[in-house]
Amino acid sequence: MSRPSIKRRYSKDEFAERGDAIYENDIRPQLQPDDAGKFAAIDIESGMYEVDENELVACDKLRVRVPEAQIWMVRVGSRYVHRFGGRTARWRKLRVARFLVPCPAGAKQHSPG
């Protein structure tokens, strides 16, 4: 199923500002704890939104309601929709070692990240 391309009507900065404002002021207070990790597709013009575990399904549901939606995507409970890159092998070793080797008395434990 091909998705029609919708022309963006706002600058990137205005798009982000509007999307974040709608999410923080109108949507976030209505979300439930079991929505954590799901995707919220938000139309930055109408304020309408859809939440789903699959980002494409959330967008499709919103486009049924608002065919020309200017969609801003948010992952509930996260600062990022997607995270690019991974953690380094060194970080993973440190993290594993922190749980396997007891910390000497009086030493501070640091969490990496």
Backbone torsions as a table, in degrees:
resi	resn	phi	psi	omega
1	MET	NA	118.3	-179.5
2	SER	-84.0	146.4	-179.5
3	ARG	-103.3	128.3	178.8
4	PRO	-68.5	144.9	178.7
5	SER	-82.5	129.2	178.7
6	ILE	-106.5	126.0	-179.0
7	LYS	-72.5	131.7	178.2
8	ARG	-71.7	135.0	-176.8
9	ARG	-107.1	6.4	-177.0
10	TYR	-135.7	156.4	174.0
11	SER	-67.1	162.1	179.7
12	LYS	-59.2	-41.2	-179.3
13	ASP	-65.7	-45.1	179.8
14	GLU	-66.6	-38.1	177.8
15	PHE	-57.7	-49.9	-179.1
16	ALA	-65.1	-43.9	-179.7
17	GLU	-61.0	-46.5	-179.9
18	ARG	-64.4	-47.0	-178.9
19	GLY	-61.1	-46.7	-180.0
20	ASP	-64.6	-40.1	179.8
21	ALA	-63.8	-45.0	179.1
22	ILE	-62.9	-43.8	180.0
23	TYR	-61.2	-51.2	-175.4
24	GLU	-66.7	-41.1	-173.7
25	ASN	-86.9	-36.4	-171.3
26	ASP	-110.7	-37.1	-171.4
27	ILE	-95.5	-49.4	-175.9
28	ARG	-52.9	-42.5	179.6
29	PRO	-63.3	-20.4	-177.8
30	GLN	-92.2	-12.0	-176.0
31	LEU	-75.0	153.4	-179.6
32	GLN	-104.4	159.4	178.9
33	PRO	-55.4	-32.9	-179.5
34	ASP	-75.5	-2.0	174.7
35	ASP	-84.5	-9.7	-178.9
36	ALA	-56.8	132.4	179.8
37	GLY	89.2	-12.8	178.2
38	LYS	-81.1	168.7	179.6
39	PHE	-101.7	137.6	174.1
40	ALA	-112.3	117.2	175.2
41	ALA	-96.6	121.7	-172.6
42	ILE	-120.5	129.5	171.3
43	ASP	-84.3	116.1	-174.2
44	ILE	-74.4	-6.5	177.5
45	GLU	-94.4	-44.2	-176.5
46	SER	-97.3	-21.6	-175.4
47	GLY	84.0	-1.4	177.8
48	MET	-70.8	152.0	-177.9
49	TYR	-153.2	163.3	174.8
50	GLU	-137.3	144.4	179.0
51	VAL	-120.4	134.1	178.0
52	ASP	-156.2	158.7	176.7
53	GLU	-68.4	-23.4	-179.3
54	ASN	-110.2	124.2	-176.0
55	GLU	-63.2	-36.2	179.4
56	LEU	-68.8	-37.4	177.5
57	VAL	-65.5	-41.8	178.0
58	ALA	-59.7	-44.2	178.7
59	CYS	-64.7	-44.1	179.9
60	ASP	-61.4	-43.2	178.4
61	LYS	-61.2	-41.9	-179.9
62	LEU	-67.3	-40.0	-180.0
63	ARG	-66.6	-25.6	173.7
64	VAL	-64.3	-40.8	-179.3
65	ARG	-80.3	-37.0	-177.4
66	VAL	-134.3	88.1	-173.5
67	PRO	-56.9	-33.4	-179.1
68	GLU	-103.0	30.1	-175.7
69	ALA	-58.3	139.8	171.4
70	GLN	-96.8	95.5	-166.6
71	ILE	-90.4	126.4	171.0
72	TRP	-108.9	128.5	-175.3
73	MET	-104.9	135.1	178.2
74	VAL	-132.1	141.7	171.6
75	ARG	-98.7	119.9	-175.3
76	VAL	-60.5	126.6	177.5
77	GLY	83.5	9.0	-178.2
78	SER	-135.9	153.8	174.9
79	ARG	-82.1	-12.8	-174.4
80	TYR	-126.1	144.6	172.2
81	VAL	-77.5	-45.1	177.1
82	HIS	-134.0	153.0	176.0
83	ARG	-116.1	122.9	179.7
84	PHE	-95.6	144.6	-178.9
85	GLY	83.3	170.8	-179.2
86	GLY	-126.8	-176.9	175.4
87	ARG	-84.2	149.6	-177.8
88	THR	-72.2	157.4	177.7
89	ALA	-61.4	-36.9	178.6
90	ARG	-60.5	-45.1	-179.6
91	TRP	-61.6	-42.9	179.6
92	ARG	-61.9	-42.0	178.5
93	LYS	-63.3	-43.5	178.6
94	LEU	-62.3	-41.2	-179.1
95	ARG	-64.8	-45.5	178.6
96	VAL	-63.8	-45.1	-179.0
97	ALA	-60.8	-36.1	-179.7
98	ARG	-60.8	-33.0	-178.9
99	PHE	-88.2	-22.8	-176.8
100	LEU	-92.3	-33.3	-176.0
101	VAL	-107.6	120.8	179.3
102	PRO	-64.5	144.3	179.8
103	CYS	-77.4	136.3	177.9
104	PRO	-58.5	149.2	-178.5
105	ALA	-56.0	133.7	177.5
106	GLY	83.5	-11.1	-180.0
107	ALA	-81.6	147.4	178.3
108	LYS	-84.8	141.3	172.9
109	GLN	-99.9	134.4	178.9
110	HIS	-111.1	133.5	174.7
111	SER	-94.3	130.0	-175.7
112	PRO	-79.3	86.4	172.6
113	GLY	113.6	NA	NA
